[in-house]
Amino acid sequence: MASSAARPENIDTPGESGPTERRADPDGMGVLLVANPRSGTSVVRPDPMPEIRRRLPAARIEMLGDSSIDDIVGAAMAGEPPVALAVLGGDGSVSRAAQLARRHGLPLLVLPGGTFNHFARAAGLETVTAALDAFAAGTLRTAAVAEVAVDDGEPITVLNAVSLGAYPELLAEREKRTSLGKWWGGAVAAWREIQGAHRIEVVRDGRRAVVWSVFAGIGHGDPRRIAMMQRSDLDDAVLDLRVHHARGTRLRAVASLAFGRRMLALMRALRLLPPASDLERIVASSVELTVRPGDAPAVFAHDGEIAEAPATGFRLRLRTVSDGLRVYAPAGAARAASEG
C-alpha cells in the first residue's frame, strides 16, 4: 500500500552526496560524538572509550547525563555545527540520534554500545572497531527507515520495529524494576505479564480486532517468527506486521515475545507458541491503526523505547522512507559509496 502522506518538513532525507561540502576528517575533526554511559551495562565488555579517543582524537565527545541528546545536538548546531553525528549506545540512543541526524542532514556513525545493538548488527557493525574502520574508510550508505506518529504529532524515526500490546507492557513492567538489572527485571516482568497481560482493540481499514500484540518490523522478516527486532538488511522499505489475535492464553501472549532462535525453539518445543490461525501478517509501505487500549496501559514501543499515548485511544500512523538515513557501514555493505 503506497503512502500518500507528505514528507514532514522538519525531517531531512539527504541524498547520497550529502547536504554539505565539508567532510569529517579521519581523526574525527567535525564529528560530534554522544556517548550513553548507561547503555549495555548488563553486558561485560571492554570499555570502548580508550579506542574511540585514540582513533578519533579530534572529535568532540559529550557524555549523556543531565542533558539529553537533543539538548547536546541542539547546542552544537547553534554554535559551530558538526558535519557528522556519532553515537555510542544501544538501540534507543541510536534511534534518537538517527532522528537528529535526519533533521540536521548529517551522516550517522553508529558505535554499538548497548545490550543487543540490533540496528548496528544489521548494518554490519558488530563491534566499535568495525564501526571506526568504516568511518576511517569514509564509506557511507543509505538505509530505509520508518516513521511513527500518534494522531497529528511529530513523526518519530524508527530503525527496527514498532509494537503495541504485550511487548510495550512488558517493557513498562521491566522499567519499574531497573534495580534488579535488565535480565532479572525482565524475568519478573514476564511473570507479571503472564498473570495480567491486557488485550487491546485495533481498527484497520474499518476492520476491528482484539489482539495481544502488533509488531511492525522494517523489511521482510522471517515468516516463522512473531516478534522481530532485528531487520535483515537496510534497503527493504516495507513494514512487516505480525498481528497476534487474542484467542489464546496470556501465557502464549508472553511466549510469542521470544526473540532469540534458541528461546523460540524452546517455546515451540513446549507447544507454548500460538497456532498459525491466531496470527495475521500484513506487508505494506504504510499502515494506519486506531488503537483503543481499554484497561491496558496507553503505550507503544519503538526500537525498545516506551512512548505514552492518549488513554482514551489514538491513531497510530506508520510509513517507510526509502534512503531515509545515511550511515557509515563496512565497505562490503550493499550500495556503499566512498565518501571521499
KEKE-3310 file (N, C-alpha, C; in steps of 0.2 Angstrom, whole numbers, plus 5000, padded with zeros to 4 digits):
npx = (5004:5004:5011:5003:5006:5013:5031:5037:5042:5052:5060:5074:5079:5092:5102:5113:5125:5125:5121:5131:5147:5159:5168:5170:5185:5197:5203:5193:5189:5177:5167:5153:5152:5141:5139:5132:5133:5126:5121:5121:5125:5122:5130:5146:5160:5175:5179:5175:5179:5193:5199:5191:5194:5208:5207:5199:5204:5202:5188:5173:5168:5154:5146:5131:5121:5115:5110:5100:5101:5095:5097:5111:5115:5107:5113:5126:5123:5119:5131:5147:5143:5143:5149:5146:5137:5140:5136:5137:5130:5115:5100:5090:5096:5103:5093:5086:5097:5097:5086:5089:5100:5094:5086:5095:5102:5114:5127:5127:5137:5137:5141:5142:5135:5126:5115:5109:5110:5103:5101:5114:5120:5113:5118:5131:5139:5146:5155:5163:5176:5174:5165:5172:5182:5174:5171:5184:5187:5178:5166:5150:5133:5115:5100:5084:5071:5058:5044:5034:5019:5009:4992:4991:5004:5022:5032:5041:5057:5061:5071:5071:5059:5041:5029:5014:5004:5007:5021:5026:5020:5027:5040:5037:5034:5046:5054:5050:5058:5071:5082:5084:5091:5093:5091:5085:5075:5068:5063:5055:5046:5040:5034:5024:5017:5012:5002:4994:4993:4986:4972:4970:4961:4961:4959:4959:4957:4943:4941:4939:4949:4953:4967:4983:4995:5004:5016:5027:5039:5054:5056:5056:5053:5057:5045:5042:5043:5036:5038:5049:5064:5076:5081:5083:5091:5096:5090:5076:5062:5049:5035:5033:5021:5015:5001:4995:4981:4969:4965:4970:4979:4986:4999:5003:5003:5014:5024:5025:5033:5046:5062:5076:5083:5085:5077:5065:5064:5063:5051:5043:5045:5039:5026:5021:5019:5008:4995:4995:4983:4980:4987:4991:4998:5004:5010:5016:5019:5014:5004:4989:4983:4969:4969:4963:4965:4958:4958:4972:4989:4991:5002:5015:5029:5045:5059:5063:5060:5049:5034:5022:5004:4987:4976:4962:4962:4970:4977:4988:5001:5010:5024:5036:5052:5062:5079:5081:5091:5108:5122:5137:5145:5152:5164:5160:5146:5130:5127:5136:5145:5160:5165:5175)
npy = (4994:5010:5025:5041:5051:5067:5071:5075:5092:5095:5084:5079:5071:5066:5065:5054:5061:5070:5085:5094:5102:5100:5088:5075:5073:5060:5059:5063:5076:5088:5079:5076:5067:5058:5050:5037:5032:5023:5013:4996:4990:4978:4969:4962:4969:4976:4993:5004:5017:5021:5016:5023:5037:5036:5034:5044:5057:5071:5072:5079:5075:5071:5066:5058:5064:5075:5082:5080:5070:5077:5090:5092:5090:5100:5112:5111:5112:5125:5132:5130:5120:5102:5090:5078:5065:5056:5041:5032:5019:5010:5003:5012:5024:5026:5026:5038:5047:5045:5051:5065:5066:5065:5076:5087:5084:5076:5064:5048:5040:5025:5018:5003:5000:4995:4983:4974:4979:4980:4987:4991:4979:4974:4983:4978:4982:4975:4977:4991:4993:4989:4998:5010:5007:5008:5021:5027:5023:5030:5026:5027:5023:5022:5020:5012:5019:5020:5029:5034:5040:5048:5052:5068:5071:5074:5065:5051:5044:5028:5013:4999:4992:4994:4992:4986:4983:4967:4967:4981:4983:4973:4979:4991:4986:4980:4992:4997:4990:4992:4991:4978:4974:4971:4958:4950:4959:4958:4945:4945:4954:4947:4937:4944:4948:4936:4934:4945:4951:4963:4963:4972:4983:4985:4995:4993:5000:5000:4987:4978:4972:4961:4960:4952:4958:4969:4969:4978:4977:4983:4980:4964:4950:4935:4923:4913:4919:4929:4940:4953:4960:4963:4969:4962:4967:4984:4990:4987:4993:4991:4988:4975:4967:4958:4952:4947:4939:4939:4926:4915:4910:4921:4916:4911:4923:4930:4921:4922:4932:4929:4931:4927:4914:4902:4903:4904:4891:4883:4888:4883:4870:4867:4869:4881:4892:4902:4896:4895:4900:4910:4921:4935:4941:4956:4965:4980:4997:5008:5010:5013:5013:5013:5014:5006:5006:5002:4994:4992:4999:5014:5014:5013:5005:5009:5004:4998:5007:5015:5024:5036:5037:5044:5039:5037:5032:5032:5037:5028:5030:5024:5023:5019:5026:5027:5026:5034:5038:5042:5032:5027:5012:4996:4993:4983:4982:4982:4994:5003:5018:5028:5041:5050)
npz = (5000:4995:5002:5005:5012:5015:5016:5031:5036:5045:5045:5037:5022:5016:5001:4993:4991:5001:5011:5013:5009:5016:5024:5036:5045:5045:5058:5066:5067:5066:5070:5080:5095:5104:5119:5128:5144:5151:5143:5139:5151:5156:5150:5149:5143:5136:5140:5128:5126:5127:5115:5106:5108:5105:5091:5086:5089:5087:5088:5095:5111:5120:5135:5139:5152:5163:5153:5138:5123:5113:5118:5118:5104:5099:5105:5099:5085:5085:5088:5082:5069:5068:5056:5055:5065:5079:5089:5104:5110:5114:5105:5108:5110:5098:5089:5092:5090:5076:5072:5075:5066:5054:5054:5054:5043:5043:5042:5050:5062:5070:5085:5092:5108:5116:5124:5115:5101:5089:5076:5073:5071:5060:5051:5049:5058:5070:5080:5090:5084:5071:5067:5068:5059:5047:5047:5046:5033:5026:5021:5016:5017:5012:5021:5023:5033:5046:5050:5064:5070:5082:5082:5076:5079:5079:5068:5073:5071:5066:5068:5069:5074:5078:5091:5098:5113:5121:5122:5124:5136:5144:5143:5150:5163:5166:5167:5179:5187:5187:5196:5198:5187:5170:5165:5176:5180:5168:5169:5180:5175:5164:5171:5178:5167:5162:5171:5170:5157:5145:5134:5118:5108:5090:5075:5058:5042:5044:5049:5064:5077:5091:5100:5106:5103:5092:5080:5071:5060:5051:5034:5026:5036:5045:5041:5050:5063:5076:5085:5080:5081:5075:5059:5042:5032:5026:5016:5012:5011:5017:5028:5040:5047:5061:5068:5083:5087:5100:5105:5112:5127:5140:5143:5131:5124:5130:5128:5114:5113:5112:5106:5103:5093:5099:5111:5105:5098:5110:5115:5105:5106:5118:5115:5117:5109:5099:5089:5071:5066:5074:5071:5060:5046:5038:5025:5020:5014:5021:5036:5045:5061:5072:5089:5103:5120:5131:5146:5146:5148:5140:5129:5117:5109:5102:5094:5106:5115:5127:5123:5128:5125:5121:5133:5131:5118:5102:5086:5076:5065:5053:5042:5029:5024:5010:5008:5019:5029:5031:5034:5041:5036:5034:5020:5012:5012:5004:4992:4996:4996:4992:5003:5001)
capx = (5000:5008:5009:5001:5007:5019:5036:5037:5047:5057:5065:5078:5081:5098:5104:5120:5130:5125:5119:5137:5153:5164:5168:5173:5192:5198:5204:5187:5188:5170:5162:5151:5150:5137:5140:5127:5137:5121:5119:5125:5128:5121:5135:5153:5164:5180:5177:5177:5181:5200:5200:5187:5198:5214:5206:5196:5207:5199:5181:5170:5164:5149:5143:5124:5120:5109:5107:5098:5105:5093:5100:5118:5115:5104:5118:5131:5121:5119:5137:5150:5139:5147:5147:5144:5135:5141:5133:5139:5124:5110:5096:5086:5101:5105:5086:5086:5102:5095:5081:5093:5104:5090:5083:5100:5106:5121:5128:5127:5141:5134:5146:5137:5137:5120:5114:5108:5113:5100:5102:5121:5122:5110:5122:5137:5144:5146:5159:5166:5181:5171:5162:5178:5185:5170:5172:5191:5187:5174:5161:5143:5127:5109:5096:5077:5069:5051:5042:5028:5016:5002:4987:4994:5010:5028:5034:5047:5061:5061:5076:5070:5052:5036:5025:5008:5001:5011:5028:5027:5018:5032:5045:5035:5035:5053:5057:5049:5062:5078:5086:5086:5095:5089:5088:5081:5069:5064:5060:5049:5041:5037:5030:5019:5013:5008:4997:4990:4993:4979:4970:4969:4957:4964:4955:4962:4953:4937:4941:4941:4951:4955:4974:4988:5001:5005:5023:5029:5047:5056:5059:5053:5056:5056:5038:5041:5043:5031:5041:5055:5068:5082:5080:5088:5095:5095:5086:5070:5057:5042:5033:5031:5017:5013:4996:4993:4974:4969:4961:4973:4980:4991:5005:5005:5004:5021:5029:5026:5038:5053:5066:5081:5081:5085:5071:5059:5064:5061:5044:5039:5045:5035:5020:5018:5018:5001:4994:4995:4977:4979:4992:4990:5004:5002:5016:5014:5023:5011:4999:4986:4979:4966:4971:4959:4969:4954:4961:4979:4992:4991:5009:5018:5036:5048:5066:5064:5059:5042:5031:5015:4999:4981:4972:4956:4963:4974:4978:4995:5002:5017:5026:5043:5055:5067:5085:5080:5097:5115:5126:5144:5145:5158:5164:5157:5139:5127:5126:5141:5148:5165:5164:5180)
capy = (5000:5016:5031:5047:5057:5072:5071:5081:5097:5095:5079:5080:5065:5068:5060:5050:5066:5074:5092:5099:5100:5099:5081:5074:5071:5053:5059:5064:5083:5089:5074:5076:5060:5057:5043:5035:5028:5018:5008:4990:4989:4971:4965:4963:4970:4981:5000:5006:5024:5022:5015:5029:5043:5035:5034:5050:5062:5077:5073:5082:5070:5073:5061:5059:5064:5079:5085:5075:5070:5083:5097:5092:5091:5107:5117:5110:5115:5133:5135:5128:5114:5096:5088:5071:5064:5049:5039:5026:5017:5005:5004:5018:5030:5026:5028:5045:5050:5045:5056:5071:5066:5066:5083:5091:5082:5074:5056:5045:5035:5021:5014:4999:5000:4993:4975:4970:4983:4977:4991:4991:4972:4974:4987:4975:4985:4971:4980:4998:4993:4988:5005:5015:5006:5010:5029:5029:5022:5035:5023:5029:5020:5024:5015:5014:5020:5021:5035:5033:5046:5047:5057:5073:5073:5074:5058:5048:5040:5021:5009:4992:4990:4997:4987:4988:4977:4964:4969:4988:4982:4970:4984:4996:4982:4980:4998:4998:4985:4993:4990:4971:4973:4970:4951:4948:4963:4956:4939:4947:4957:4942:4933:4948:4948:4930:4935:4951:4955:4965:4963:4979:4983:4989:4995:4995:4999:4998:4981:4978:4966:4961:4957:4953:4962:4970:4970:4980:4977:4986:4975:4957:4946:4928:4922:4909:4922:4933:4946:4954:4967:4965:4968:4958:4972:4991:4993:4984:4999:4989:4986:4968:4967:4952:4953:4941:4939:4937:4920:4911:4912:4926:4913:4911:4930:4931:4916:4924:4938:4926:4935:4923:4907:4896:4903:4902:4884:4881:4889:4879:4863:4866:4870:4887:4897:4902:4892:4899:4903:4916:4926:4938:4945:4962:4968:4987:5003:5012:5007:5017:5009:5016:5009:5008:5002:4999:4994:4992:5005:5018:5015:5009:5004:5010:5002:4996:5013:5016:5031:5036:5039:5046:5034:5037:5030:5036:5034:5026:5031:5021:5023:5019:5031:5024:5030:5040:5039:5040:5029:5024:5005:4992:4994:4977:4983:4984:5001:5008:5023:5031:5047:5054)
capz = (5000:4995:5007:5001:5017:5013:5020:5036:5034:5050:5044:5031:5020:5012:4996:4994:4991:5007:5011:5015:5005:5021:5026:5043:5044:5048:5065:5070:5066:5063:5072:5087:5097:5110:5122:5133:5148:5154:5139:5139:5157:5158:5146:5151:5138:5137:5139:5121:5125:5125:5107:5102:5109:5101:5084:5084:5094:5086:5089:5101:5114:5125:5139:5141:5159:5165:5146:5133:5116:5109:5120:5116:5097:5098:5106:5094:5079:5086:5088:5076:5068:5066:5049:5056:5071:5081:5095:5107:5114:5112:5100:5109:5109:5091:5086:5094:5086:5069:5071:5074:5060:5048:5055:5053:5037:5045:5042:5057:5064:5075:5088:5096:5115:5120:5125:5109:5095:5083:5070:5071:5068:5053:5046:5048:5064:5076:5086:5089:5080:5064:5065:5067:5052:5042:5047:5043:5026:5023:5017:5018:5013:5014:5025:5024:5040:5046:5054:5068:5073:5086:5080:5072:5082:5075:5067:5076:5067:5069:5064:5069:5075:5082:5094:5103:5117:5126:5122:5127:5143:5147:5144:5156:5169:5167:5169:5186:5191:5185:5202:5198:5181:5164:5164:5182:5179:5163:5171:5184:5171:5161:5176:5179:5161:5162:5176:5169:5151:5143:5127:5116:5102:5085:5069:5052:5036:5046:5052:5071:5080:5098:5100:5112:5101:5085:5079:5064:5058:5045:5030:5026:5041:5045:5042:5056:5069:5078:5087:5077:5082:5070:5052:5039:5028:5027:5010:5011:5013:5019:5035:5040:5053:5064:5072:5087:5089:5107:5105:5116:5134:5142:5143:5124:5123:5133:5124:5107:5113:5111:5101:5100:5090:5104:5115:5100:5098:5116:5116:5100:5108:5124:5112:5120:5104:5097:5082:5065:5065:5079:5068:5054:5043:5034:5022:5017:5015:5026:5039:5050:5066:5078:5095:5109:5125:5136:5153:5146:5148:5134:5127:5112:5109:5096:5095:5113:5120:5128:5122:5130:5120:5125:5136:5128:5111:5097:5079:5075:5058:5051:5035:5027:5020:5007:5009:5024:5033:5029:5039:5040:5036:5030:5013:5008:5013:4998:4990:4999:4992:4996:5005:4998)
cpx = (5004:5006:5008:5003:5013:5024:5037:5043:5053:5062:5068:5080:5086:5099:5111:5126:5131:5124:5125:5143:5159:5163:5172:5180:5192:5200:5199:5185:5181:5165:5160:5149:5147:5137:5135:5130:5132:5119:5124:5128:5127:5126:5142:5157:5169:5177:5180:5180:5189:5202:5197:5192:5205:5213:5203:5198:5204:5192:5179:5166:5160:5146:5135:5124:5114:5106:5105:5102:5102:5096:5107:5119:5112:5109:5124:5129:5120:5125:5141:5147:5144:5145:5146:5142:5137:5138:5135:5133:5120:5105:5092:5090:5102:5098:5085:5091:5101:5090:5084:5097:5100:5088:5089:5104:5113:5121:5129:5133:5139:5140:5142:5140:5131:5120:5114:5110:5110:5102:5110:5123:5119:5114:5129:5142:5143:5150:5161:5171:5179:5168:5167:5182:5181:5171:5179:5191:5183:5168:5154:5138:5121:5105:5089:5076:5061:5050:5035:5026:5010:4998:4991:5001:5016:5030:5041:5051:5062:5066:5075:5063:5048:5031:5019:5007:5006:5018:5029:5025:5024:5038:5043:5036:5042:5056:5055:5054:5069:5083:5088:5090:5091:5086:5084:5074:5065:5060:5054:5044:5037:5032:5023:5014:5009:5002:4992:4990:4986:4978:4969:4965:4961:4959:4959:4958:4946:4936:4943:4944:4954:4962:4978:4993:5000:5013:5024:5036:5048:5059:5055:5056:5054:5049:5037:5041:5037:5034:5048:5058:5073:5080:5085:5093:5093:5091:5079:5065:5050:5041:5030:5027:5015:5008:4994:4986:4973:4963:4964:4974:4986:4998:5007:5007:5012:5026:5030:5031:5045:5057:5072:5079:5081:5079:5065:5059:5061:5054:5040:5039:5040:5028:5016:5017:5011:5000:4994:4989:4976:4984:4990:4996:5001:5009:5014:5019:5021:5005:4996:4982:4975:4966:4966:4961:4964:4957:4969:4982:4992:4998:5010:5026:5039:5056:5067:5063:5051:5040:5024:5010:4992:4978:4965:4956:4967:4974:4986:4996:5009:5018:5034:5045:5061:5073:5085:5086:5103:5119:5132:5143:5151:5158:5161:5149:5136:5126:5130:5144:5154:5163:5169:5179)
cpy = (5006:5022:5037:5053:5061:5071:5077:5086:5097:5089:5079:5073:5066:5063:5058:5055:5070:5081:5097:5097:5098:5091:5080:5071:5064:5053:5062:5072:5084:5084:5076:5069:5061:5050:5042:5030:5022:5013:5002:4988:4982:4966:4967:4963:4976:4988:5002:5013:5025:5021:5021:5035:5042:5036:5040:5055:5069:5078:5076:5077:5072:5067:5063:5059:5068:5081:5079:5075:5076:5089:5097:5093:5098:5112:5117:5113:5123:5136:5134:5121:5108:5094:5081:5070:5057:5047:5033:5024:5011:5007:5011:5024:5031:5028:5036:5049:5050:5050:5063:5072:5068:5074:5088:5090:5080:5066:5054:5039:5031:5016:5009:4998:4998:4985:4971:4973:4980:4981:4990:4984:4971:4978:4984:4978:4981:4974:4987:4998:4993:4995:5010:5014:5008:5018:5031:5028:5027:5032:5024:5025:5023:5018:5017:5014:5020:5027:5033:5039:5045:5053:5062:5075:5072:5067:5057:5043:5033:5017:5002:4990:4994:4992:4990:4982:4974:4966:4976:4987:4978:4975:4989:4992:4982:4986:5000:4994:4986:4991:4982:4969:4971:4963:4949:4953:4961:4949:4940:4950:4952:4938:4937:4948:4942:4930:4940:4955:4957:4964:4971:4978:4988:4989:4997:4994:4997:4991:4981:4972:4967:4957:4957:4958:4963:4972:4972:4981:4980:4981:4968:4953:4939:4926:4917:4912:4927:4940:4947:4960:4968:4964:4964:4962:4979:4994:4992:4989:4997:4988:4979:4967:4960:4954:4947:4942:4936:4931:4915:4914:4918:4922:4912:4918:4932:4927:4919:4930:4935:4928:4930:4916:4902:4897:4902:4895:4881:4882:4885:4872:4862:4867:4876:4893:4897:4899:4897:4903:4909:4922:4928:4942:4950:4965:4974:4992:5008:5009:5012:5013:5014:5011:5011:5003:4999:4999:4993:4998:5008:5019:5011:5009:5005:5009:5001:5001:5014:5023:5030:5039:5041:5039:5032:5033:5034:5033:5034:5026:5028:5021:5022:5024:5028:5029:5036:5042:5037:5037:5026:5016:5002:4993:4989:4978:4985:4992:5006:5012:5027:5038:5052:5054)
cpz = (5000:4999:5003:5006:5014:5018:5025:5035:5039:5049:5037:5029:5014:5006:4997:4995:4997:5006:5011:5011:5010:5023:5033:5041:5048:5055:5069:5070:5063:5065:5079:5089:5104:5113:5128:5138:5152:5150:5140:5145:5159:5154:5148:5145:5139:5136:5132:5121:5124:5118:5103:5102:5105:5094:5082:5089:5093:5087:5095:5104:5120:5128:5141:5149:5161:5158:5142:5127:5112:5111:5118:5108:5095:5099:5101:5088:5079:5086:5081:5074:5066:5059:5049:5063:5073:5087:5097:5112:5111:5107:5101:5108:5101:5087:5086:5090:5078:5067:5070:5068:5054:5048:5053:5046:5038:5044:5049:5057:5070:5078:5093:5103:5119:5121:5119:5102:5089:5076:5068:5068:5061:5048:5046:5053:5070:5082:5085:5084:5072:5062:5064:5060:5046:5041:5044:5036:5022:5019:5020:5014:5016:5017:5024:5031:5040:5051:5057:5071:5077:5084:5075:5075:5077:5074:5070:5071:5070:5064:5064:5069:5079:5085:5098:5107:5122:5127:5126:5135:5147:5148:5150:5162:5171:5169:5176:5190:5189:5190:5201:5192:5176:5164:5170:5181:5174:5165:5175:5180:5167:5165:5177:5173:5160:5166:5174:5163:5149:5136:5125:5109:5096:5079:5063:5046:5038:5049:5059:5073:5087:5098:5106:5110:5094:5085:5072:5063:5052:5040:5031:5031:5040:5046:5048:5063:5070:5080:5084:5079:5078:5063:5048:5034:5029:5021:5009:5015:5014:5026:5035:5047:5055:5069:5076:5090:5096:5107:5110:5123:5134:5141:5136:5122:5124:5129:5117:5107:5112:5105:5098:5097:5095:5109:5111:5099:5104:5117:5111:5103:5114:5122:5116:5115:5101:5090:5077:5064:5069:5076:5061:5052:5038:5031:5018:5018:5020:5029:5044:5054:5070:5083:5101:5115:5130:5143:5152:5146:5141:5132:5121:5113:5102:5097:5102:5118:5121:5127:5125:5125:5124:5127:5133:5121:5107:5091:5078:5068:5057:5044:5034:5023:5017:5007:5014:5028:5030:5035:5037:5041:5032:5023:5009:5008:5006:4997:4994:4994:4996:4997:5002:4990)
residu = (MET:ALA:SER:SER:ALA:ALA:ARG:PRO:GLU:ASN:ILE:ASP:THR:PRO:GLY:GLU:SER:GLY:PRO:THR:GLU:ARG:ARG:ALA:ASP:PRO:ASP:GLY:MET:GLY:VAL:LEU:LEU:VAL:ALA:ASN:PRO:ARG:SER:GLY:THR:SER:VAL:VAL:ARG:PRO:ASP:PRO:MET:PRO:GLU:ILE:ARG:ARG:ARG:LEU:PRO:ALA:ALA:ARG:ILE:GLU:MET:LEU:GLY:ASP:SER:SER:ILE:ASP:ASP:ILE:VAL:GLY:ALA:ALA:MET:ALA:GLY:GLU:PRO:PRO:VAL:ALA:LEU:ALA:VAL:LEU:GLY:GLY:ASP:GLY:SER:VAL:SER:ARG:ALA:ALA:GLN:LEU:ALA:ARG:ARG:HIS:GLY:LEU:PRO:LEU:LEU:VAL:LEU:PRO:GLY:GLY:THR:PHE:ASN:HIS:PHE:ALA:ARG:ALA:ALA:GLY:LEU:GLU:THR:VAL:THR:ALA:ALA:LEU:ASP:ALA:PHE:ALA:ALA:GLY:THR:LEU:ARG:THR:ALA:ALA:VAL:ALA:GLU:VAL:ALA:VAL:ASP:ASP:GLY:GLU:PRO:ILE:THR:VAL:LEU:ASN:ALA:VAL:SER:LEU:GLY:ALA:TYR:PRO:GLU:LEU:LEU:ALA:GLU:ARG:GLU:LYS:ARG:THR:SER:LEU:GLY:LYS:TRP:TRP:GLY:GLY:ALA:VAL:ALA:ALA:TRP:ARG:GLU:ILE:GLN:GLY:ALA:HIS:ARG:ILE:GLU:VAL:VAL:ARG:ASP:GLY:ARG:ARG:ALA:VAL:VAL:TRP:SER:VAL:PHE:ALA:GLY:ILE:GLY:HIS:GLY:ASP:PRO:ARG:ARG:ILE:ALA:MET:MET:GLN:ARG:SER:ASP:LEU:ASP:ASP:ALA:VAL:LEU:ASP:LEU:ARG:VAL:HIS:HIS:ALA:ARG:GLY:THR:ARG:LEU:ARG:ALA:VAL:ALA:SER:LEU:ALA:PHE:GLY:ARG:ARG:MET:LEU:ALA:LEU:MET:ARG:ALA:LEU:ARG:LEU:LEU:PRO:PRO:ALA:SER:ASP:LEU:GLU:ARG:ILE:VAL:ALA:SER:SER:VAL:GLU:LEU:THR:VAL:ARG:PRO:GLY:ASP:ALA:PRO:ALA:VAL:PHE:ALA:HIS:ASP:GLY:GLU:ILE:ALA:GLU:ALA:PRO:ALA:THR:GLY:PHE:ARG:LEU:ARG:LEU:ARG:THR:VAL:SER:ASP:GLY:LEU:ARG:VAL:TYR:ALA:PRO:ALA:GLY:ALA:ALA:ARG:ALA:ALA:SER:GLU:GLY)
# end
